[in-house]
Amino acid sequence: MRSPRSLLIAASLSVAALGVIPLAAATTVGAAKTTTTTTTPLVLTTTTYTPPEAYTPVAQSGGTDDYHCTVIDPHITQAQYIRTSQLLPDQTRSAGQANEVHHAIYFLVSGSSNVARANQLNAGSGGHGWTCFGAPLNPSGSFDGTTWLGGWAPGRGASTAPDGTGVPLPANSLIVLQMHYNLLKGDHPDLSSLRLTTAPQATSALQPLSLDVNHVAPPDIPCPKGTDLVANPLCDRNASLADLAARFGDSAVSFVNNIENWCHLADPGGAAGAISRIKQPGFGKTVKTVCSTPPGASPGSVIRQVTPHLHLTGWGVKIQLVSGAKTTTLVNVPAYNFDSQLTYDVAKPVTIKSGDMIKMTCTYSPSIRPGLGLQTRYVTWGDGSSDEMCLGIIGTTPH
């Protein structure tokens, strides 16, 4: 996932310093199937947006990853709440072929200038979408004014908002679907679809659910002790960052250094709070990173849902709310599995107080990289599947 980098630069870090579905009004409209179900008290509408043609991912800048964005125009004339969202990964490939979809994020595009920008980017490719490392409306750059409506990762089915809540979808807005493809195992044509179930805001007594994606920790992971550094030149941190810049742009390197600086200041006792404190792990050993960041939601908001995200060498993840001397564990996944990434409803919703912090703790096993077909290297935060992340997505309501 990439956009947390863009959002965090504009939010928390300032104190420290997918075309598959060209459905915009100006482009070819793919098939959209809609069904309406009347419930009490909600009227739910389910729409599936299917591309008019498959997209074949292409590795960018000498790497093995492709981030591709496309516009969906849901033709919403009245404000809605999204109750469920679901990417339907293409299942039309032959048996035995690997699915190269690493993740997907659905971004809200609202306001005349952002809508115009999305349509401009889409039109520049003849309605077939655009490469979008970085923020979807500012490729390879930083904050672009978009927020998350939802996302998908391997192992996840439909993402359902907690009971009594929904993600706001304003009238006349667009959706940009950002798809991350990893081509380590293939580059097959993709015909994934997006399915949304919505309820009208005007007749729904739902609370708005906001997705806060500003919670990270820096996965600066050295090569294991005993690694042949001549055979593995990317074990040098500077060389690794230069390779990161070649694949994703200079802003990717800035983000790596910024979260190191931010986490060192915000959580000086953290295991990865400063690069100088990171020790080379032995083969078979894990490495831990810790960082605390302030909630994006205001005091009085209620945490109702959490989603952790790491990459292929992720070993475990814990997300906690630190409130004074009290620490509440929101989720603890001691055996993280990239192929089974889930969203968790908080059993007992927690109210955010002034001064609270969200604490991220992630562990990694760098020794398993060769078995996954990944090059041995100094691993940092990065947009590729061969890089790592430590990300927490927090779903909150106003009360």
C-alpha positions in Angstrom: 0.0 0.0 0.0 1.3 3.4 -0.9 -1.1 6.2 0.1 -0.5 6.0 3.9 2.9 7.6 3.0 1.1 10.5 1.3 -1.4 11.0 4.0 1.1 10.8 6.8 3.4 13.3 5.3 0.6 15.8 5.2 -0.7 15.0 8.7 1.4 13.5 11.4 4.9 13.9 9.9 4.4 17.6 9.3 5.2 18.1 13.0 8.6 16.4 12.5 10.1 17.5 9.7 -6.0 0.7 -9.2 -7.1 1.5 -15.4 -9.2 -1.4 -14.7 -12.6 0.3 -14.5 -12.8 3.4 -16.6 -16.3 4.4 -15.5 -16.1 8.2 -15.4 -18.8 10.1 -17.2 -16.3 11.1 -20.0 -15.1 7.6 -20.6 -16.5 4.2 -21.7 -18.8 2.9 -19.1 -18.4 -0.8 -18.1 -21.2 -3.0 -17.0 -22.8 -2.0 -13.7 -25.3 -4.4 -12.1 -27.5 -3.0 -9.4 -29.9 -4.7 -7.0 -32.0 -3.1 -4.3 -33.0 -4.8 -1.1 -35.5 -3.2 1.3 -34.7 -3.9 4.9 -35.9 -2.3 8.1 -35.0 0.4 8.5 -32.4 0.5 5.7 -32.9 0.5 2.0 -29.7 -1.2 0.7 -28.5 -1.0 -2.9 -25.7 -3.3 -4.2 -23.9 -2.3 -7.3 -21.0 -4.2 -9.0 -18.7 -2.2 -11.2 -17.0 -4.4 -13.8 -14.4 -3.2 -16.3 -15.1 -3.1 -20.0 -11.7 -4.7 -20.6 -9.0 -6.5 -18.7 -5.8 -4.7 -17.7 -2.4 -6.4 -18.0 0.0 -5.1 -15.3 3.5 -4.0 -16.4 6.4 -3.9 -14.0 7.6 -0.3 -13.5 11.1 1.1 -13.2 12.9 -2.1 -13.2 10.9 -3.5 -10.2 8.3 -6.2 -9.9 5.3 -3.9 -9.0 2.7 -1.9 -10.8 0.2 0.5 -9.1 -2.7 1.2 -11.5 -5.5 3.7 -10.9 -8.8 4.0 -12.6 -12.0 6.1 -12.2 -15.4 4.8 -11.1 -18.4 7.1 -11.4 -21.0 5.6 -9.2 -23.5 8.2 -10.4 -24.6 9.0 -6.9 -27.0 11.9 -6.9 -27.9 11.6 -3.2 -25.4 11.2 -0.4 -24.9 7.5 0.6 -23.3 5.5 3.3 -21.2 2.5 2.2 -22.2 -0.5 4.4 -20.0 -3.0 2.6 -17.3 -2.9 0.0 -15.6 -5.8 -1.8 -13.1 -6.3 -4.5 -13.9 -9.3 -6.6 -10.4 -10.5 -7.7 -10.3 -11.9 -11.2 -10.8 -15.7 -10.9 -10.8 -16.4 -14.6 -7.1 -17.5 -14.8 -6.1 -21.1 -15.4 -5.7 -23.3 -12.4 -2.3 -23.0 -10.9 -1.6 -19.5 -12.0 -0.7 -17.1 -9.1 -3.0 -14.1 -8.4 -0.8 -11.0 -8.7 -3.2 -8.7 -7.0 -1.3 -7.5 -3.9 -4.0 -5.1 -2.6 -6.6 -2.5 -3.6 -7.7 0.8 -2.1 -10.9 2.7 -2.9 -10.3 6.5 -2.7 -13.0 9.1 -2.4 -12.7 11.9 -5.0 -15.0 14.8 -4.2 -15.0 18.6 -5.0 -14.9 20.0 -8.5 -11.1 20.3 -8.7 -10.4 16.8 -7.6 -13.1 15.4 -9.8 -11.6 17.3 -12.8 -8.1 16.1 -11.9 -9.2 12.4 -11.8 -11.0 12.7 -15.1 -7.9 14.5 -16.6 -5.6 11.7 -15.6 -8.0 9.1 -16.9 -8.5 10.9 -20.2 -4.7 11.1 -20.7 -4.7 7.3 -21.2 -7.8 7.2 -23.4 -9.9 6.1 -20.4 -7.7 3.2 -19.5 -6.3 4.5 -16.2 -2.8 5.6 -15.1 0.2 4.5 -13.2 -0.1 5.8 -9.6 2.7 5.1 -7.3 2.1 7.6 -4.5 -1.1 9.5 -4.1 -3.7 8.6 -6.8 -4.2 12.2 -8.0 -0.6 13.1 -7.5 1.4 10.1 -8.8 4.8 9.6 -7.2 4.0 12.6 -5.0 2.4 13.3 -1.7 -1.0 14.4 -0.3 -3.7 14.9 -2.9 -6.9 15.4 -0.9 -8.2 11.9 -1.2 -9.5 9.8 1.7 -10.1 6.1 2.0 -13.5 4.5 1.4 -12.1 1.0 1.9 -9.7 -1.5 0.7 -8.9 -5.2 0.0 -6.0 -7.5 0.7 -5.5 -11.3 0.2 -7.8 -13.4 2.4 -10.4 -10.7 2.8 -14.0 -11.0 1.5 -16.4 -8.1 1.9 -15.4 -5.3 4.3 -18.5 -4.5 6.4 -18.8 -1.4 8.5 -19.7 -2.1 12.1 -23.4 -2.3 13.0 -25.0 1.2 12.9 -22.2 2.8 10.8 -21.3 3.5 7.2 -18.6 5.2 5.3 -19.9 8.4 3.8 -20.1 8.7 0.0 -21.1 12.2 -1.0 -23.4 13.0 -3.9 -21.7 13.6 -7.3 -18.4 12.2 -6.1 -16.1 9.7 -7.9 -14.1 6.8 -6.7 -10.5 6.1 -7.7 -9.6 2.4 -7.5 -5.9 1.9 -6.9 -4.7 -1.7 -7.7 -1.3 -2.9 -6.6 0.0 -5.8 -8.8 3.1 -7.7 -7.9 4.6 -9.6 -10.8 6.9 -12.0 -9.0 4.7 -14.9 -10.1 3.1 -13.5 -13.3 1.5 -10.7 -15.2 -1.8 -12.1 -16.3 -4.7 -9.9 -17.6 -6.9 -8.8 -14.6 -10.6 -8.2 -14.8 -11.4 -7.5 -11.1 -14.6 -5.8 -10.1 -15.7 -3.6 -7.2 -19.0 -4.2 -5.4 -20.6 -1.6 -3.1 -23.6 -1.9 -0.9 -25.0 1.5 0.1 -27.8 3.1 2.0 -29.1 6.7 1.6 -27.8 9.1 4.2 -31.1 11.0 4.3 -33.1 8.1 5.5 -30.5 6.2 7.5 -29.8 6.6 11.1 -26.2 5.5 10.6 -23.1 7.0 12.1 -20.3 8.1 9.7 -17.3 5.8 9.9 -14.0 7.4 9.1 -10.9 5.5 8.2 -7.7 6.9 9.8 -4.6 5.5 8.0 -1.9 7.6 9.8 -0.5 4.9 12.1 2.8 3.5 11.1 6.2 2.2 12.4 9.4 2.2 10.4 10.4 -1.3 9.3 14.2 -0.7 9.0 15.4 -4.3 8.9 19.1 -5.1 8.4 20.2 -8.3 6.6 20.8 -11.2 9.0 24.2 -11.7 10.6 26.6 -13.7 8.4 25.0 -12.5 5.1 27.5 -12.3 2.2 27.5 -8.5 1.7 29.4 -8.7 -1.6 26.8 -11.0 -3.1 24.0 -8.9 -1.6 25.0 -5.2 -2.1 21.5 -4.0 -1.2 22.3 -4.9 2.4 23.7 -1.4 2.6 21.0 0.9 3.7 22.0 3.7 1.4 22.1 1.4 -1.6 18.7 0.0 -0.6 17.2 3.5 -0.4 18.7 4.3 -3.8 17.0 1.3 -5.3 13.8 2.3 -3.6 14.0 5.8 -5.2 14.7 4.2 -8.6 11.5 2.2 -8.3 9.1 4.6 -6.7 10.7 8.1 -6.7 12.6 10.3 -4.3 9.5 10.9 -2.1 9.6 7.2 -1.1 13.0 7.8 0.4 11.8 10.9 2.2 9.0 9.0 3.7 11.4 6.3 5.1 13.6 8.9 6.7 10.7 11.0 8.0 9.0 8.2 9.8 12.3 7.3 11.4 12.7 10.8 12.6 9.1 11.1 13.7 9.1 7.8 15.6 12.4 8.6 17.3 10.8 11.8 18.7 7.4 10.4 19.4 8.5 7.0 20.9 12.2 7.3 22.0 12.0 4.0 23.8 10.8 2.1 20.8 12.8 -0.8 19.4 13.2 1.0 16.1 13.1 4.6 17.2 16.5 5.3 15.8 18.5 3.6 13.0 21.6 3.4 15.2 19.7 1.1 17.7 18.7 -1.5 15.2 20.8 -4.6 15.5 21.4 -7.3 12.9 19.2 -10.3 13.6 20.6 -13.8 13.6 19.3 -16.2 10.9 15.8 -17.3 12.0 15.4 -14.4 14.4 12.7 -11.7 14.2 13.1 -7.9 14.2 10.6 -5.6 16.0 9.6 -2.0 15.3 7.5 0.2 17.5 6.1 3.7 17.1 3.2 5.8 18.6 1.2 8.3 16.6 -1.7 10.6 17.7 -5.2 9.5 16.6 -6.5 11.3 13.5 -9.9 11.4 15.1 -10.7 14.1 17.7 -11.2 13.4 21.4 -14.7 11.9 22.0 -14.5 9.8 18.9 -15.0 6.0 19.2 -12.7 3.4 17.8 -14.8 0.6 16.3 -12.6 -1.2 13.8 -8.9 -1.9 13.1 -7.0 -3.3 10.2 -3.3 -4.2 10.4 -1.1 -4.4 7.2 2.4 -5.8 6.7 4.0 -7.5 3.7 5.5 -10.9 3.0 8.0 -11.1 5.9 5.6 -9.9 8.5 5.6 -12.2 11.6 3.2 -10.4 14.0 1.4 -7.2 14.7 -0.2 -5.5 17.7 -2.2 -2.2 17.7 -2.8 -0.5 21.0 -4.4 2.6 22.4 -2.3 4.3 25.1 -4.3 6.5 27.3 -2.1 7.8 30.2 -1.1 4.8 32.3 -3.7 2.6 30.6 -3.0 0.6 27.5 -5.8 -1.1 25.6 -5.0 -3.7 23.0 -7.2 -3.2 20.0 -5.9 -6.2 18.0 -3.1 -8.6 18.5 -2.1 -10.9 15.6 0.9 -13.0 16.8 1.0 -15.1 13.7 0.5 -12.7 10.8 -0.3 -14.2 7.4 -0.1 -12.1 4.3 -2.6 -14.4 2.6 -5.2 -13.9 5.4 -5.4 -10.2 6.1 -8.5 -9.3 8.1 -10.3 -6.3 9.5 -11.3 -6.7 13.1 -14.3 -5.1 14.9 -13.3 -3.9 18.4 -15.2 -6.0 20.9 -15.7 -3.1 23.3 -15.5 0.2 21.3 -13.0 2.6 23.0 -13.4 6.4 23.3 -10.4 8.5 22.4 -9.3 11.0 25.0 -7.1 14.1 24.7 -3.4 13.0 24.6 -4.1 9.4 23.6 -1.7 7.7 21.2 -2.0 4.7 18.9 1.0 2.4 19.4 2.0 0.1 16.5 4.3 -2.9 17.1 5.3 -5.1 14.2 7.7 -8.0 14.0 9.4 -9.4 10.9 11.4 -12.5 9.9 14.0 -11.3 7.3 15.5 -14.8 7.0 12.5 -16.1 5.1 13.0 -13.8 2.2 15.0 -16.2 0.0 12.3 -18.9 0.4 9.7 -16.4 -0.9 11.8 -15.5 -3.9 12.8 -12.2 -2.5 16.3 -10.7 -2.7 18.3 -10.4 0.5 18.5 -6.7 1.3 18.2 -4.0 4.0 14.4 -3.7 4.1 12.6 -0.4 4.6 9.1 0.9 4.2 8.2 0.7 0.5 5.4 0.2 -2.0 6.6 -3.1 -3.4 5.8 -6.5 -2.1 9.5 -7.0 -1.7 9.5 -4.0 0.7 7.7 -3.9 4.1 5.1 -1.9 5.9 3.8 -1.6 9.5 0.4 0.1 9.1 -2.7 0.3 11.2 -6.0 1.5 9.8 -8.4 2.7 12.5 -12.2 3.1 11.9 -13.8 5.7 14.1 -17.3 7.3 14.6 -17.9 10.7 16.1 -19.6 9.2 19.2 
